[in-house]
Amino acid sequence: MNLTKTEFQLLCELAERPGQIVTTESLLERVWGYDYLGDSRLVDTQVYRLRLKIEDNPSSPAHLVTVRGMGFKLRP
């Protein structure tokens, strides 16, 4: 499995806090930088691409889960 730089940074941010919710805003700041003026769809798209690579069934993720209205978490 080959991850892009962004996918790898996203995975690292989540892996540093296993089982904890990481907000979309926090991911935008930490992965894309403080001056990035994007929206949450950017994060959603990258999470989707990452799931395609790390999940057995990306449409029903077992590891990288969405916490609706809050962000994402990586199950330990």
VEXVEX-991433 format. One line per 10 residues: number of its first residue (from 1); for each residue x, y, z of N, C-alpha, C. Coordinates in Angstrom, 3 decimals, padded with zeros to 6 digits. Atoms other than C-alpha are relative to their C-alpha. Layout:
! residues N
NUM) X,Y,Z,X,Y,Z,X,Y,Z ~ ...;
This chain:
! residues 76
1) 000.852,-001.177,000.000,000.000,000.000,000.000,000.893,001.233,000.000 ~ -000.731,-001.253,000.085,001.369,003.368,-001.008,-000.921,001.143,000.402 ~ 000.765,-001.163,-000.440,000.108,006.440,000.834,000.632,001.262,-000.549 ~ -000.525,-001.311,000.364,000.426,009.978,-000.401,000.506,000.668,001.283 ~ -000.507,-000.744,-001.162,002.164,012.465,001.870,-001.159,000.458,000.882 ~ 001.149,-000.485,-000.767,-001.198,013.907,002.922,-000.698,-001.145,000.712 ~ 000.625,001.161,-000.640,-002.718,010.483,003.595,000.836,-000.475,001.187 ~ -000.885,000.425,-001.085,000.313,009.561,005.691,-000.090,000.959,001.192 ~ 000.113,-000.981,-001.084,000.125,012.804,007.704,-001.341,-000.130,000.714 ~ 001.321,000.177,-000.581,-003.589,012.286,008.250,-000.037,-001.240,000.885;
11) -000.052,001.231,-000.775,-003.044,008.721,009.425,000.829,000.181,001.270 ~ -000.844,-000.250,-001.178,-000.260,009.848,011.774,-000.737,000.826,001.046 ~ 000.761,-000.830,-000.937,-002.471,012.530,013.331,-001.029,-000.833,000.756 ~ 001.003,000.852,-000.640,-005.172,009.975,014.027,000.646,-001.074,000.866 ~ -000.680,001.064,-000.740,-002.741,007.278,015.174,000.630,000.497,001.297 ~ -000.562,-000.566,-001.230,-001.223,009.621,017.755,-001.037,000.083,001.114 ~ 001.095,-000.101,-000.966,-004.630,009.689,019.472,-000.974,-001.161,-000.197 ~ 000.873,001.145,000.279,-006.028,006.146,019.168,-001.247,000.030,000.893 ~ 001.249,000.040,-000.727,-009.676,005.932,020.149,-000.581,001.353,000.362 ~ 000.470,-001.350,-000.323,-009.988,009.694,020.567,-000.522,000.681,-001.255;
21) 000.535,-000.766,001.130,-012.063,011.966,018.366,000.962,001.137,-000.327 ~ -000.820,-001.104,000.496,-009.932,014.301,016.283,-000.918,000.826,-000.894 ~ 000.943,-000.834,000.735,-011.967,017.224,015.009,000.494,000.295,-001.410 ~ -000.317,-000.376,001.371,-012.111,018.158,011.364,000.856,001.258,-000.022 ~ -000.760,-001.248,-000.068,-010.832,021.634,012.251,001.441,-000.256,000.418 ~ -001.348,000.339,-000.456,-007.859,020.150,014.079,000.803,-000.647,-001.128 ~ -000.698,000.638,001.118,-006.994,017.976,011.085,000.362,001.011,-001.077 ~ -000.316,-001.051,000.979,-007.222,020.967,008.752,001.225,000.798,000.432 ~ -001.136,-000.771,-000.510,-004.786,022.869,010.971,001.286,-000.805,-000.031 ~ -001.215,000.795,-000.173,-002.343,020.030,011.578,000.531,-000.594,-001.296;
31) -000.441,000.647,001.235,-002.248,018.412,008.147,000.208,001.012,-001.128 ~ -000.075,-000.952,001.113,-002.866,021.360,005.812,000.594,001.350,000.391 ~ -000.624,-001.242,-000.443,-001.452,024.201,007.920,-001.004,001.024,000.485 ~ 000.876,-000.990,-000.627,-002.883,027.076,009.930,-000.604,000.982,-000.984 ~ 000.489,-001.006,000.933,-003.261,029.342,006.941,-000.880,-000.582,-001.099 ~ 000.837,000.607,001.024,-005.286,026.867,004.893,-001.449,000.414,000.220 ~ 001.375,-000.473,-000.116,-008.744,028.271,004.207,-000.938,-000.911,-000.788 ~ 000.842,000.962,000.697,-010.491,025.127,003.031,-001.237,-000.325,000.801 ~ 001.172,000.417,-000.752,-013.598,023.359,004.120,000.124,-001.472,000.355 ~ -000.092,001.353,-000.527,-014.339,020.034,005.741,-000.077,-001.061,-001.093;
41) 000.067,000.985,001.081,-014.989,018.329,002.395,001.388,-000.469,-000.417 ~ -001.377,000.404,000.298,-011.241,018.295,001.829,000.407,-001.152,000.913 ~ -000.324,001.061,-000.958,-010.790,016.220,004.988,-000.804,-001.255,-000.331 ~ 000.849,001.148,000.328,-013.731,013.974,004.073,000.540,-000.768,-001.201 ~ -000.532,000.627,001.209,-012.221,013.303,000.653,001.269,-000.785,000.299 ~ -001.249,000.684,-000.331,-008.816,012.420,002.069,-000.246,-001.210,000.894 ~ 000.353,001.144,-000.854,-010.360,010.178,004.736,-000.552,-001.127,-000.877 ~ 000.551,000.997,000.917,-012.315,008.404,001.993,001.120,-000.721,-000.759 ~ -001.119,000.592,000.747,-009.129,007.842,-000.041,000.866,-000.879,000.896 ~ -000.784,000.786,-000.947,-007.275,006.625,003.036,-000.728,-001.301,000.346;
51) 000.784,001.216,-000.285,-010.087,004.187,003.857,000.111,-001.014,-001.131 ~ -000.141,000.921,001.129,-009.811,002.725,000.364,001.283,-000.816,000.105 ~ -001.298,000.662,-000.101,-006.239,001.805,001.213,000.175,-000.825,001.268 ~ -000.276,000.694,-001.262,-006.460,000.657,004.834,-001.150,-000.887,000.497 ~ 001.162,000.763,-000.461,-009.939,-000.835,005.238,-000.277,-001.194,-000.916 ~ 000.437,001.142,000.794,-011.095,-004.282,004.119,-001.300,000.335,-000.736 ~ 001.271,-000.416,000.589,-014.549,-002.796,003.469,-000.164,001.500,000.253 ~ 000.019,-001.449,-000.220,-014.238,000.999,003.036,-001.394,000.588,000.227 ~ 001.345,-000.534,-000.194,-018.017,001.486,002.937,-000.547,-000.296,001.392 ~ 000.359,000.306,-001.384,-018.266,-000.016,006.429,001.296,-000.090,000.807;
61) -001.348,000.008,-000.597,-014.989,001.026,008.092,000.040,-000.583,001.408 ~ -000.210,000.596,-001.314,-013.703,-000.929,011.050,001.058,000.758,000.796 ~ -001.125,-000.657,-000.664,-010.665,001.226,011.839,-000.129,001.516,000.040 ~ 000.070,-001.455,000.120,-011.084,004.799,010.623,-001.470,000.398,-000.099 ~ 001.434,-000.245,-000.070,-014.546,005.864,011.731,-000.313,001.493,000.087 ~ 000.508,-001.363,-000.060,-016.533,009.059,011.366,-000.838,000.153,001.258 ~ 000.841,-000.364,-001.133,-017.990,010.660,014.474,-000.796,001.205,-000.482 ~ 000.833,-001.006,000.670,-020.849,012.619,012.947,-000.042,001.309,000.775 ~ 000.049,-001.346,-000.582,-020.673,016.351,013.576,001.226,000.380,000.807 ~ -001.181,-000.272,-000.816,-017.309,016.082,015.337,001.316,-000.181,-000.744;
71) -001.265,000.273,000.672,-014.568,014.479,013.299,000.175,-001.473,-000.262 ~ -000.346,001.379,000.301,-012.853,011.136,013.027,000.798,-000.580,001.158 ~ -000.882,000.666,-000.958,-011.163,008.549,015.193,000.491,-001.296,-000.600 ~ -000.617,001.242,000.422,-008.875,005.622,014.608,-000.149,-000.975,001.164 ~ 000.205,000.982,-001.071,-009.946,002.597,016.598,001.326,-000.721,000.278 ~ -001.260,000.708,-000.357,-007.065,000.981,018.509,-000.052,-001.464,-000.393;
